[in-house]
């Protein structure tokens, strides 16, 4: 082996050792950091959809009124005028 080959292999060895050292150091540093805990403010609160008795329980279909009567005022006017 000539001195050029020795210098080349020495350079390859130094680069490999530097890579392994930095890779090992970054893995150790990432292991020390704890993962971010989920925020309680970002969680979905299922109790907000719970029925607590204050919501109306009448059936509604589209823009119809309670129990399926559409246009209650107009229906009353028609009933009054229809003797």
Buried (B, 14 or more C-beta within 10 A) or exposed (E): EEEEEEEEEEEEEEEEEEEEEEEEEEEEEEEEEEEEEEEEEEEEEEEEEEEEEEEEEEEEEEEEBEEEEEEEEEEEEEEEEEE
